[in-house]
Amino acid sequence: MDKKIEEALAKNPNNTMAMFEAADYYLQSGRNLEKSLELFQKVSADKTNQLVAIAIWRRGQVEWKLGKKDAAMKSFDEAADMAKNAKGFEAVAKEIAAMKASLQEKGKP
């Protein structure tokens, strides 16, 4: 599967939807998290993209899994702020806040 994903990305290196889907696949499968982070960073860099708030949220999830907890918290805050201001994404902002609180609780020593 990874080879097919890489081939698709090579054919369309600037396709943000393909990057998002590949990054999400890597995140959900728990494999190749560094690649997932790289792709979510590319997608979230384009602030005009309609998926930017979700890409930043997912980026935070990858950062958390990679042990980059401070970066993850910043990503969650950025995603929540963007979602609050985006029509139709208000529920996403609440979900991000709840997830952030849950992760902070679990991350305590």
N, C-alpha and C positions, 0 to 999 in steps of 0.2 A: 504493500500500500504506500509506504513512504516513497518508493521509487516513482510511482505514478503521480504522487503529489508534486515531487520535485520536477518531473517532466512537465506537468501542467503549469507550474510556476515559471519554468524556463521559457515556455511558449508565450506566456503573458506576464512578464515580470512587473508590470505596473498595474495589474488588475487587482484593485483593493478587495473586491469580493473574494477572489481566489485566495489572496493572502489571508484574509480573515478566516475563511473556511479551513485552510490548511493549519493556521495557528490554533484555531479552536479544536481541530482534530488532535493535534499534538497535545494540547492542554487536557482534553477529555481522556485521551489514552494514557496520559502520564509519561509519554515517550518524547524524547527530543525537546525538552522544555526550553533549552537555550534557543533553538530554532523558533519555537513558538513565541518566545519573548521578542526575538528579532523581528518577526513578522507583525506582531501586535504593535511594536514600536513604529514600524513603517505605516501601518494603517492609521494609527492614532496621530501621526504627524500631520496628516491632511485634515485640518479642522473643518473643511467644507464637506467632508464625507458624512453621510447620514449615520454611519455606524460608529462614529468617533467615540461617543460616550461609552458604548458597549465595548469597543476595542480597548479603551483605557481601563475599564473595569476588569476585563479579561486579562489585560496586561498585569494588573495588580494581583490577580489570582496566580498567575505564573510566577511573578516576583515572590509572592508568599511561599509558594511551593519550593522555590529555589533558595529560600532562607533570607531573602532580601526584604525583611519585614518593614523597615522604614520606607523604602521605595514603594512597597505595596500600599502602605497607609496613605502615602502622598497620591498614588494613582487612584485609590478609592475615593479620596476627598475630591480630586479633580473630576473624576467621573460623576460623582454625586452632584457636584456643582453644575456641571454641564447638563446633566439629566434634569435637574430642577428647572432649568431655564429652557428646556426643549419641550415643545408642545407634544403631549402624548407619552412623555417619558417620566412623568412624576412618580409613577409606581416603581420605576427602575431606581430612582433616587432613594426611595424608602427601602427597597430590597438591598441596595448597596450599603446603606447605613446599618441595616440589621446584620448583614454579613460581616461588615467591619467590626461591629461590636462583638459578634460571636467569635471571630478570629482573635480579637484582642483578649477575650476571656480565656480561650484555649491556649493562647501563647504565654500566659502568665506562668511563672515558675511555681 
